[in-house]
């Protein structure tokens, strides 16, 4: 029998909400759930569905605190014998709430074996065995709907490969989101769709959101079965350990879409095992350079460059992705000079296309572009000033910040790391102080206030947000 337009719309509407929420709850197959809604609600026309948006016959149980309605139903406690009873059923305000309510319902301990199942018939048999339905023909009747109406078409998205490239691409699309214009709220909103909230806590717009960003990547992509979901870096490590994906090794060379966790109080001596403060997504690795995309980096989503086995690295979360060819970058496959010549030959495109292509290949765009500029200008870039003199100019603001500073210094022939070390020395009297030490100096008035403090800390290579957070903690 052909579907009516009303039935087609019911399938599409239910399927849309199933696809929206399934991944956040670790459910990988959609077709049996759509079929359950059809069977349990009579295509959405039962009174329980039409008036109360309960499409799955969900009873209240002892823990339900929402609206309810008492209705008559039939249960098959003995094979072939139907018993009429009255019971309390959950009531919802919309179809979306009703579908989400289904996923909340199967968070009960007895349904946890549904996570990861990809075969629709196995899903139905498992949920039946778990006590979801009493009908002796429940699996047969529901699975018939799956095959009759081709509902497995909706499973294609659910069983898609989990790839590194998808994580990196999504993280790149969020670069620029920030607290100043409120655009970071979309990331926190994604995090809060994951129910129940980890430890029962909904992330606030004013909270630190670096771990929330990594979690939102997992939730948005439906990768919550391979990437920990938490708003605490420490809890993320605990989850990663339990999942067997934690690398307790500063010197580990990561792959794109691994996640690096930092400890700003790292002494720089030995393997870092301190309390974790921050987390970011590895975008690329080229030789000894790691490019990371981080949420809540100076209140924004932005890139950071660090070195393999560098100071502050606490360790790595290494999810078990499906293979997609985006593994470790070819370390040292080409020098910056070679790449710059290829850029001039037109191989890497122009503008943003060039930048994206180089970064996706694991190269440091700023370094390559600086070499391109040097070659074009014919400048042999022989340094004319001492490192100490240039460091003073950096502090005065002449050379910019971040990648811009690095690019300008390298184009002028200076050793960026040497200059930055001297900047740190001139500003703090030490080339390597912990966040706690710097925070104490801030409280003592050494680093000024407001924008001036931020400028000085940034110029010295410190993470202003991390320092300010520590200041707030010390002043409590």
Residue pairs with C-beta under 8 A, 6 or more apart in sequence:
3 11
3 149
6 43
7 43
10 38
10 43
10 44
11 34
11 38
11 149
11 151
13 95
14 34
14 37
14 38
14 44
14 55
14 95
14 99
15 30
15 34
15 151
15 154
17 95
17 96
17 99
17 100
18 30
18 33
18 34
18 99
18 154
19 30
19 154
19 157
19 158
20 96
20 99
21 99
21 100
21 103
21 193
22 28
22 30
22 33
22 103
22 158
22 222
23 158
23 219
23 221
23 222
23 223
23 224
24 103
24 193
24 194
24 195
24 219
24 222
24 224
25 103
25 106
25 107
25 115
25 195
25 224
26 115
26 116
26 224
26 225
27 33
27 103
27 106
27 114
27 115
27 117
27 158
28 115
28 116
28 117
28 118
28 158
28 159
28 225
29 117
29 118
29 119
29 120
29 123
29 155
29 158
29 159
30 151
30 154
30 155
30 157
30 158
31 120
31 146
31 151
31 152
31 153
31 154
31 155
32 120
32 121
32 123
32 124
32 127
32 142
32 143
32 146
32 151
33 102
33 123
34 146
34 151
34 154
35 120
35 124
35 142
35 143
35 145
35 146
35 149
35 151
36 56
36 102
36 124
36 142
37 44
37 55
37 56
37 99
37 102
38 145
38 149
39 141
39 142
39 145
40 46
40 49
40 55
40 56
40 57
41 48
41 49
41 54
41 55
41 56
41 57
42 49
44 50
44 55
44 95
47 71
48 54
48 57
48 69
48 71
48 89
49 55
49 98
51 69
52 67
52 69
52 89
52 90
52 91
52 92
53 91
53 92
53 93
53 94
53 95
53 97
53 98
54 89
54 90
54 91
54 92
54 98
54 101
55 95
55 98
55 99
55 102
56 98
56 101
56 102
56 105
57 73
57 89
58 89
58 90
58 101
58 102
58 105
59 87
59 88
59 89
59 90
60 68
60 87
60 88
60 89
60 90
64 90
66 90
66 91
66 92
67 90
67 91
67 92
68 88
68 89
68 90
68 91
69 88
69 89
69 91
70 86
70 87
70 88
70 89
71 86
71 87
71 89
72 84
72 85
72 86
73 84
73 85
73 86
73 87
73 89
74 82
74 83
74 84
74 85
75 82
75 83
75 85
75 134
76 82
76 83
76 134
76 135
76 136
77 83
77 134
79 136
80 136
90 101
90 105
92 98
92 101
100 195
103 195
104 195
104 196
105 111
106 114
106 127
107 195
107 196
110 130
110 131
111 127
111 130
111 132
113 126
113 130
114 123
114 126
114 127
114 130
115 225
116 225
117 123
117 126
118 155
118 158
118 159
120 143
120 146
120 151
120 152
120 155
121 139
121 143
121 146
124 138
124 139
124 142
124 143
125 139
127 133
128 138
128 139
135 141
145 151
146 152
158 222
160 222
161 322
161 324
162 221
162 222
162 223
162 226
162 319
162 321
162 322
163 257
163 321
163 322
163 324
163 326
164 255
164 256
164 257
164 321
164 324
164 326
164 327
165 256
165 257
165 324
165 325
165 326
166 221
166 324
167 217
167 221
167 223
167 256
167 257
167 281
167 321
168 256
168 257
168 281
168 283
168 284
168 293
168 326
168 360
170 217
170 220
170 221
171 217
171 281
171 283
171 293
171 301
172 283
172 293
174 187
174 213
174 293
174 295
174 301
175 293
175 301
175 302
175 303
176 183
176 300
176 301
176 302
177 183
177 184
177 186
177 187
177 295
177 300
177 301
178 184
178 299
178 300
178 301
179 205
179 299
179 300
180 299
180 300
182 205
184 205
184 209
184 295
184 296
184 299
184 300
184 301
185 205
187 209
187 212
187 213
187 216
187 295
187 301
188 203
188 204
188 205
188 207
188 209
188 212
188 216
190 216
190 219
190 220
191 203
191 209
191 212
191 215
191 216
191 219
191 229
191 231
192 202
192 203
193 219
194 215
194 219
194 224
194 229
197 203
198 229
198 230
198 231
198 235
199 230
199 235
201 231
203 209
203 212
203 231
207 231
208 231
208 296
208 469
209 231
209 295
209 296
210 233
210 278
210 279
210 280
210 294
210 295
210 296
210 297
211 230
211 231
211 232
211 233
211 235
211 236
211 279
212 231
212 295
213 281
213 294
213 295
213 296
213 301
214 227
214 236
214 259
214 279
214 280
214 281
214 295
215 227
215 228
215 229
215 230
215 231
215 236
217 223
217 227
217 281
218 224
218 226
218 227
218 228
218 229
219 229
223 319
226 243
226 245
226 319
226 320
226 321
227 259
227 317
227 319
228 235
228 236
228 239
228 240
228 243
228 317
229 239
230 236
230 239
233 261
233 276
233 277
233 278
233 279
234 275
234 276
236 259
236 261
236 276
236 279
236 317
237 246
237 261
237 276
237 314
237 315
237 317
240 246
240 317
245 317
245 318
245 319
245 320
246 315
246 316
246 317
246 318
247 254
247 315
247 316
247 317
247 318
248 271
248 273
248 315
249 271
249 315
249 316
250 271
250 272
250 309
250 310
250 313
250 314
250 315
251 308
251 309
252 315
252 316
253 285
253 308
253 328
253 331
254 260
254 282
254 285
254 290
254 316
254 318
254 328
255 282
255 285
255 318
255 326
255 327
255 328
256 282
256 283
256 284
256 285
256 326
256 327
256 329
256 362
257 281
257 282
257 319
257 321
257 326
258 281
258 282
258 316
258 317
258 318
258 319
259 279
259 280
259 281
259 282
259 316
259 317
259 319
260 279
260 280
260 282
260 290
260 292
260 306
260 313
260 314
260 315
260 316
261 276
261 278
261 279
261 313
261 314
261 315
261 316
261 317
262 276
262 277
262 278
262 279
262 280
262 312
262 313
262 314
263 272
263 274
263 275
263 276
263 277
263 312
263 314
264 277
264 278
264 312
264 434
264 435
264 463
264 466
264 470
265 274
265 275
265 277
265 434
265 435
265 436
266 272
266 274
266 311
266 312
266 313
266 314
266 434
267 434
268 311
268 432
272 312
272 313
272 314
272 315
273 314
274 314
276 314
277 435
277 466
278 294
278 296
278 297
278 463
278 466
279 294
279 317
280 292
280 293
280 294
280 295
280 297
280 304
281 292
281 293
281 294
282 290
282 291
282 292
282 316
283 291
283 292
283 293
283 303
283 359
284 290
284 291
284 329
284 359
284 360
284 361
284 362
284 363
285 291
285 308
285 328
285 329
285 331
285 362
286 329
286 331
286 332
286 362
286 363
286 364
287 331
287 332
288 307
288 308
288 331
289 305
289 306
289 307
289 308
289 364
290 305
290 306
290 307
290 308
290 310
291 303
291 304
291 305
291 359
291 362
291 364
292 303
292 304
292 305
292 306
293 301
293 302
293 303
294 301
294 302
294 303
294 304
295 301
296 465
297 304
297 463
297 465
298 458
298 463
298 464
298 465
299 465
303 403
305 364
305 403
305 406
306 312
306 313
311 432
329 361
329 362
330 362
334 342
334 363
336 363
336 364
336 367
336 368
336 371
337 371
339 348
339 358
339 363
339 368
339 371
340 368
340 371
340 372
340 374
340 375
341 375
342 348
343 354
343 368
343 369
343 372
344 372
344 375
344 376
348 354
348 357
348 358
349 357
354 365
355 365
358 364
358 365
358 368
359 365
365 403
366 403
366 404
366 406
366 407
366 410
367 406
367 407
367 410
369 407
370 406
370 407
370 408
370 410
370 411
371 410
371 411
373 411
374 381
374 411
374 413
379 411
380 413
381 411
381 412
381 413
382 413
383 390
383 412
383 413
383 414
385 393
387 414
387 415
387 418
387 419
387 422
388 422
388 426
390 399
390 409
390 414
390 419
390 422
391 419
391 422
391 423
391 425
391 426
392 426
393 399
394 405
394 419
394 420
394 423
394 459
395 423
395 426
395 427
395 456
395 459
397 455
397 459
399 405
399 408
399 409
400 408
401 458
401 459
405 416
406 416
409 415
409 416
409 419
410 416
420 461
421 431
423 459
423 460
423 461
424 430
424 431
424 432
424 460
424 461
425 431
427 456
427 459
427 460
428 438
428 441
428 460
433 441
435 462
435 463
435 466
435 467
435 470
436 470
436 474
438 447
438 457
438 462
438 467
438 470
439 467
439 470
439 471
439 473
439 474
440 474
441 447
442 453
442 467
442 468
442 471
443 471
443 474
443 475
447 453
447 456
447 457
448 456
453 464
454 464
457 463
457 464
457 467
458 464
